[in-house]
Amino acid sequence: MAENKPSSSRSRRAPADTRSKLDEIPDGLWIKCSGCGAMLYRKELEKDLFVCKRCAHHFRLGAHERIALMADPDSFRESDAQLAPADPLGFPGYQERLAETQQRTGLRDAFVWGEARMGGLPVVIGCSDYRFMMASMGSVVGEKVARAFEHAAEARLPVVLFSCSGGARMHEGLLSLMQMAKTAAAARRLAQAGLPYVSVLTDPVTAGVLASYAFLGDIMLAEQGALVGFAGPRVIEQNLKIKLPPGTHTAEFQLHHGMLDLVLHRRELQPTIVRLLGWML
């Protein structure tokens, strides 16, 4: 008589007690590093400020996450939190995408700003949030950046902005491009008031944001490994039919060519900014 063997599907199935233990493991407990592929324990990664210990890859941060790392505890007071974008061009699908992104992120748009303290120093701090349409700059983002500069000039406070962006928001057409001039003019008025502006570039900073307020700081800093460039390398190679050298769009490349003052590990950012402001104020 032939021996009865378990079917292949049953033989691959984990025992019931093992399955119950696996079901108890919470989602997101381990995170794969996109730099080296290592599996990182989330709680340890949080202690390391979301920087991989193995390859120093800097994970992207949401606006409120970054403010929590950079500002003194419980010192941040947000402004213009309810300012929300409209759909001036009636761009197909824009309202639906805005609603979905607002619900998913809890933000009205891609920029958060307010007053805070850094190392005891009062500052105006602002952060882009990559989760909101890759922090593209539309009318609301431009307005909030301009208001941050204008408020700082009135209150006689320095400005620290942490920028990231995929560029202008095409859904708002020319109105989004106008924000380049508006934010640049507001940064100029802060300079005329004799107040410092520290600009910190995080991954990625490109296009209209790079070509306006993000590159107008009195001090230009960047996080290690951040992508920094007006057009992405693939766009340049496809349009100009050339092959770019490796690393042309990294913060380190920009530093080597005189476009940045410092490229820092995330752990060094806050104390460095505090020290710089202490010298400038």
PyMOL commands that set and color helices and strands:
alter all, ss='L'
color gray80, all
select helices_A, chain A and resi 8-11+16-23+42-47+63-70+94-105+133-135+139-155+170-172+174-192+207-210+213-215+233-240+251-256+266-280
alter helices_A, ss='H'
color red, helices_A
select strands_A, chain A and resi 30-32+39-41+77-79+111-118+121-128+159-165+197-206+219-223+228-229+262-264
alter strands_A, ss='S'
color yellow, strands_A
deselect
rebuild
show_as cartoon
